[in-house]
Amino acid sequence: MYKVQFEVISGSEITIYFSNTLTVINSKVDKNVKILDGLHNNGGWTINESYETVIAKIDAAMKNN
């Protein structure tokens, strides 16, 4: 199980625990980064961090486990 923390666009923080696939979308249309877990039908979480930062945090969580 992996754990990552992000700030969402509302300013709140979320912690995601995952053991399977996460999808990270870097939308060039609305300039948002979203994380989807494939389990919740909620449209994903809009993250208030850059695409590169999100990928780096996920990679680091996977390497540190």
MDTraj code that builds the backbone (N, CA, C; nanometers):
import mdtraj as md
import numpy as np

residues = "MET TYR LYS VAL GLN PHE GLU VAL ILE SER GLY SER GLU ILE THR ILE TYR PHE SER ASN THR LEU THR VAL ILE ASN SER LYS VAL ASP LYS ASN VAL LYS ILE LEU ASP GLY LEU HIS ASN ASN GLY GLY TRP THR ILE ASN GLU SER TYR GLU THR VAL ILE ALA LYS ILE ASP ALA ALA MET LYS ASN ASN".split()
xyz = np.array([
    [0.0852, -0.1174, 0.0000],
    [0.0000, 0.0000, 0.0000],
    [0.0897, 0.1235, 0.0000],
    [0.0519, 0.2207, -0.0795],
    [0.1256, 0.3458, -0.0910],
    [0.0389, 0.4603, -0.0390],
    [0.1036, 0.5679, 0.0035],
    [0.0318, 0.6841, 0.0567],
    [0.0918, 0.8102, -0.0031],
    [0.0051, 0.8975, -0.0557],
    [0.0481, 1.0283, -0.1066],
    [-0.0495, 1.1341, -0.0576],
    [0.0015, 1.2548, -0.0408],
    [-0.0812, 1.3662, 0.0046],
    [-0.0713, 1.4805, -0.0962],
    [-0.1856, 1.5434, -0.1196],
    [-0.1938, 1.6535, -0.2146],
    [-0.2841, 1.7625, -0.1608],
    [-0.2685, 1.8808, -0.2171],
    [-0.3622, 1.9899, -0.1907],
    [-0.4571, 1.9955, -0.3090],
    [-0.5869, 1.9932, -0.2799],
    [-0.6857, 2.0042, -0.3867],
    [-0.7136, 2.1510, -0.4151],
    [-0.7814, 2.1761, -0.5231],
    [-0.8017, 2.3127, -0.5704],
    [-0.8754, 2.4002, -0.4698],
    [-0.9556, 2.3394, -0.3808],
    [-1.0290, 2.4169, -0.2792],
    [-0.9377, 2.4631, -0.1658],
    [-0.8146, 2.4090, -0.1618],
    [-0.7220, 2.4430, -0.0549],
    [-0.7129, 2.3353, 0.0517],
    [-0.8053, 2.2403, 0.0498],
    [-0.8012, 2.1295, 0.1452],
    [-0.6920, 2.0307, 0.1048],
    [-0.6530, 1.9470, 0.1995],
    [-0.5555, 1.8435, 0.1700],
    [-0.6254, 1.7090, 0.1638],
    [-0.5765, 1.6216, 0.0751],
    [-0.6268, 1.4857, 0.0691],
    [-0.5101, 1.3891, 0.0834],
    [-0.5387, 1.2758, 0.1404],
    [-0.4422, 1.1673, 0.1484],
    [-0.5020, 1.0507, 0.0725],
    [-0.4268, 0.9985, -0.0220],
    [-0.4721, 0.8854, -0.1022],
    [-0.3857, 0.7650, -0.0680],
    [-0.4497, 0.6582, -0.0276],
    [-0.3836, 0.5307, -0.0059],
    [-0.4182, 0.4438, -0.1260],
    [-0.3175, 0.3865, -0.1902],
    [-0.3462, 0.3068, -0.3082],
    [-0.2533, 0.1864, -0.3171],
    [-0.3043, 0.0824, -0.3779],
    [-0.2239, -0.0360, -0.4036],
    [-0.2382, -0.0784, -0.5491],
    [-0.3108, 0.0015, -0.6243],
    [-0.3373, -0.0297, -0.7630],
    [-0.3133, 0.0954, -0.8468],
    [-0.3700, 0.1004, -0.9603],
    [-0.3456, 0.2057, -1.0578],
    [-0.4112, 0.3390, -1.0205],
    [-0.3343, 0.4457, -1.0344],
    [-0.3872, 0.5818, -1.0315],
    [-0.3671, 0.6406, -1.1701],
    [-0.4606, 0.7196, -1.2143],
    [-0.4470, 0.7894, -1.3414],
    [-0.4313, 0.9379, -1.3112],
    [-0.3297, 0.9992, -1.3704],
    [-0.3062, 1.1427, -1.3530],
    [-0.3282, 1.2090, -1.4876],
    [-0.4177, 1.3064, -1.4896],
    [-0.4522, 1.3763, -1.6133],
    [-0.4014, 1.5195, -1.6057],
    [-0.3287, 1.5604, -1.7079],
    [-0.2795, 1.6973, -1.7193],
    [-0.3589, 1.7636, -1.8311],
    [-0.4684, 1.8302, -1.7958],
    [-0.5575, 1.8887, -1.8957],
    [-0.5001, 2.0193, -1.9506],
    [-0.4795, 2.0215, -2.0796],
    [-0.4312, 2.1438, -2.1433],
    [-0.5460, 2.2410, -2.1711],
    [-0.6686, 2.1907, -2.1651],
    [-0.7856, 2.2743, -2.1913],
    [-0.8152, 2.3654, -2.0732],
    [-0.8278, 2.3061, -1.9527],
    [-0.8619, 2.3884, -1.8361],
    [-0.7446, 2.4057, -1.7392],
    [-0.6269, 2.3588, -1.7774],
    [-0.5026, 2.3760, -1.7002],
    [-0.5073, 2.3094, -1.5629],
    [-0.5917, 2.2081, -1.5467],
    [-0.6021, 2.1382, -1.4199],
    [-0.5320, 2.0031, -1.4249],
    [-0.4853, 1.9593, -1.3104],
    [-0.4313, 1.8250, -1.2934],
    [-0.5321, 1.7481, -1.2093],
    [-0.5725, 1.6302, -1.2569],
    [-0.6687, 1.5480, -1.1844],
    [-0.6095, 1.4106, -1.1585],
    [-0.6489, 1.3537, -1.0437],
    [-0.6122, 1.2169, -1.0104],
    [-0.7403, 1.1359, -1.0037],
    [-0.7401, 1.0225, -1.0733],
    [-0.8529, 0.9302, -1.0707],
    [-0.8024, 0.7962, -1.0212],
    [-0.8847, 0.7287, -0.9410],
    [-0.8416, 0.6002, -0.8867],
    [-0.9097, 0.4812, -0.9533],
    [-1.0046, 0.5046, -1.0410],
    [-1.0724, 0.3957, -1.1091],
    [-1.1768, 0.3259, -1.0244],
    [-1.1907, 0.3641, -0.8998],
    [-1.2878, 0.3014, -0.8111],
    [-1.4085, 0.3902, -0.7863],
    [-1.3837, 0.5178, -0.7676],
    [-1.4918, 0.6126, -0.7381],
    [-1.5363, 0.6788, -0.8681],
    [-1.6625, 0.6927, -0.8842],
    [-1.7165, 0.7581, -1.0028],
    [-1.7415, 0.9045, -0.9705],
    [-1.6353, 0.9740, -0.9259],
    [-1.6502, 1.1122, -0.8808],
    [-1.5814, 1.2130, -0.9731],
    [-1.5287, 1.1676, -1.0844],
    [-1.4609, 1.2584, -1.1763],
    [-1.3193, 1.2914, -1.1349],
    [-1.2727, 1.2302, -1.0285],
    [-1.1354, 1.2518, -0.9836],
    [-1.1234, 1.3706, -0.8900],
    [-1.0020, 1.3913, -0.8456],
    [-0.9718, 1.5015, -0.7562],
    [-0.8865, 1.6013, -0.8323],
    [-0.9282, 1.7275, -0.8335],
    [-0.8508, 1.8328, -0.8992],
    [-0.7448, 1.8803, -0.8021],
    [-0.6198, 1.8670, -0.8436],
    [-0.5056, 1.8922, -0.7568],
    [-0.4496, 2.0313, -0.7825],
    [-0.4112, 2.0989, -0.6750],
    [-0.3559, 2.2342, -0.6825],
    [-0.2030, 2.2281, -0.6855],
    [-0.1506, 2.1347, -0.7631],
    [-0.0062, 2.1179, -0.7787],
    [0.0210, 2.0863, -0.9246],
    [0.1428, 2.1045, -0.9676],
    [0.1761, 2.0797, -1.1074],
    [0.1746, 1.9304, -1.1380],
    [0.1583, 1.8989, -1.2634],
    [0.1609, 1.7602, -1.3087],
    [0.2920, 1.6931, -1.2670],
    [0.4026, 1.7638, -1.2856],
    [0.5343, 1.7097, -1.2524],
    [0.5460, 1.6791, -1.1031],
    [0.4918, 1.7670, -1.0192],
    [0.4950, 1.7464, -0.8738],
    [0.4119, 1.6255, -0.8347],
    [0.2948, 1.6114, -0.8944],
    [0.2073, 1.4981, -0.8646],
    [0.2768, 1.3671, -0.9007],
    [0.3347, 1.3612, -1.0194],
    [0.4050, 1.2398, -1.0638],
    [0.5227, 1.2108, -0.9717],
    [0.5975, 1.3136, -0.9347],
    [0.7140, 1.2950, -0.8469],
    [0.6719, 1.2409, -0.7098],
    [0.5613, 1.2910, -0.6552],
    [0.5137, 1.2431, -0.5248],
    [0.4702, 1.0971, -0.5313],
    [0.4007, 1.0602, -0.6382],
    [0.3583, 0.9212, -0.6547],
    [0.4801, 0.8308, -0.6720],
    [0.5744, 0.8723, -0.7565],
    [0.6976, 0.7938, -0.7757],
    [0.7738, 0.7760, -0.6454],
    [0.7855, 0.8838, -0.5671],
    [0.8582, 0.8768, -0.4393],
    [0.7887, 0.7823, -0.3431],
    [0.6560, 0.7852, -0.3378],
    [0.5815, 0.6959, -0.2481],
    [0.6066, 0.5510, -0.2857],
    [0.6133, 0.5223, -0.4138],
    [0.6340, 0.3861, -0.4595],
    [0.7777, 0.3397, -0.4328],
    [0.8725, 0.4298, -0.4406],
    [1.0125, 0.3945, -0.4159],
    [1.0414, 0.3764, -0.2674],
    [0.9674, 0.4500, -0.1827],
    [0.9926, 0.4466, -0.0385],
    [0.9202, 0.3334, 0.0327],
    [0.8445, 0.2557, -0.0398],
    [0.7687, 0.1488, 0.0249],
    [0.8444, 0.0182, 0.0197],
])
top = md.Topology()
chain = top.add_chain()
for i, resn in enumerate(residues, 1):
    res = top.add_residue(resn, chain, resSeq=i)
    for name in ("N", "CA", "C"):
        top.add_atom(name, md.element.get_by_symbol(name[0]), res)
traj = md.Trajectory(xyz[None], top)
